[in-house]
Amino acid sequence: MRKAITLLLALLLAATAAACGDDEEGATTTAAEEVTTTAAAEEVTTTAAAEETTTTAASGGTVLTVGERAFTMADLEALGVVNPTLEHPSHGPTAYTGVGLFAVLSQAGVPADATTVTFIASDGYEYQISLTDVMACTTCLVAFLDDGTLGTAMPGLEGKAWVKDLVEIAVS
């Protein structure tokens, strides 16, 4: 439904821009106006996609995308929930609940030529790390955070690696 609304809004923006592009003397839309209209349509699409992801997660649907695989909370929990106390770089020893990052990546399938893992938060924040370092971290988690979102728990790594509101893991 949201995709249909997004498409409709993009078409309306394009139609409005086309109608406004001709002035009384018959001049056509400039390239700058066309780029602005395209950017506005892309922003509407991006905003709608973010809202769809948030709505889907809130309704119990897909909460984490890893490569081509989408995981629900039930999918993640089926990988084996653990409750370790991990050393956070700023907060010290902290109890976490989640699933092993290695288990998530294994279940999603890692391309044979992959070298990099990128953790992506809902606000667009990204943290990149080598696949070798991720695979060496046997205690790293996709953590179930108190606010109902996901995050990374990455003991032994800098605070930037502990990504809050995790929505995607890209492996390349």
Residue, then its C-alpha position, 0 to 999 in steps of 0.5 A: m500500500r505504501k509503495a502505491i502511495t509513494l508511486l502516486l506521489a512521485l507521479l503527481l510531483a512529476a506531472t506538476a513539474a511538467a505542467c509548471g515547466d511550460d510558461e506562457e511563451g512555450a519554454t520547457t522545463t529546465a534541467a535544474e527543475e527536472v533534477t529538483t523534481t527527481a530529487a524530491a520524488e526520490e526523497v518521497t520514495t526514501t521516506a516512504a521506504a523508511e516508514e515501511t521498514t519501521t512499520t514492518a518492524a513494529s508489526g512483527g515483520t522483517v526487522l533485519t536484512v542480511g544480504e538477500r535474507a530478511f529475518t524476523m524476531a522469530d527467525l533470530e530467536a530460532l538461531g539460539v538466544v544467549n544472555p552474556t555479560l559483555e564489556h562495553p567500551s563506555h559502560g563496562p560490563t553489561a548484560y545482553t540478550g541476543v543471538g551470535l553474529f556468526a550464527v546470523l551471518s552463517q544462516a544468511g549465507v556469506p559470499a565466498d569472495a566477501t571481505t567486508v561487513t557493514f552494519i547499517a542503522s535506521d538513521g543511515y549510520e554505517y560501520q564497516i569492519s573486515l569479515t575476518d575480524v567479525m568471524a574472529c569475534t566469537t562473542c559478538l552479538v546481534a543484541f535485542l535492545d531494551d527499546g525493542t530494536l536491534g543492535t550490535a554488541m561487539p566486545g573488544l571493538e571500539g564504541k562505533a562498532w556497537v551500532k544501535d537500531l540495526v536494520e541491515i547487515a551488508v556483506s561484500 
